[in-house]
Amino acid sequence: MLEILAERFNYIPIIILMMIGLYVVIATGNLVKRLVGLSLFQTSVFLLYITIGKVFGGGPPIIVDDGHHGEDAGHGAEAAASHGAETADHAAAATDHAAEAADHAVDAAHQAAEVLYSNPLPHVLILTAIVVGVATLAVGLALVVRIREAYGTIEDDALNAADYSLESGSAE
């Protein structure tokens, strides 16, 4: 039990941040505090996805080409096609050269299959979500400024009371 908890320790602070953010959004009546809680909740979701997307021991999905794959096979095929049917020795040499290049390609594919790669998709999606989150926060703060100018407050109870008094026509 302790080993399982130690392996998944990073989920504990993420869940704590998530619950704090959710509590702030629900419990407070101040619009700025709600936006801060929403940003905290959003950040915890980002951390959760990044944590899930991490592969321990994995590297970036970049295959390094050492110059032996496909290059020789294409050159051998071009040489055989340009010379036509000059001699049987040239055709056999080109075939051997192409077979050797194919063997190199198969070896490279096996080496690539043995390497553990980390999936970059969750990180790219989170990067996009961060940009959208910052833009959404900016729009929310701009709306709070406009609400403050119109009503003179950013407290939810005071806003509801002001709206009720406008609808009912009574002055408070």
PEPE-V18055 format. One line per field, one symbol per residue. ss: DSSP state (a for helix, b for strand, c for the rest). burial: + if it has 16 or more other ideal C-beta (glycine too) atoms within 10 Angstrom, else -. A space follows every 10 residues. Layout:
# PEPE-V18055
ss = ???
burial = ???
This chain:
# PEPE-V18055
ss = caaaaaacca aaaaaaaaaa aaaaaaaccb aaaaaaaaaa aaaaaaaaaa aaacccccbc cccccccccc aaaaaaaaaa aaaccccaaa aaaaaaaaaa aaaaaaaaaa aaaaccbccc aaaaaaaaaa aaaaaaaaaa aaaaaaaaaa acccbaaaaa aaaaaaaacc cc
burial = ---------- ---+--++-- +--++----- +--+++++++ ++++++++-+ --+------- --------+- -++--+---+ ---------- ---+--++-- +--+---+-- -------+-- -+---+---- --+------+ ---+------ ---+----+- ---------- --
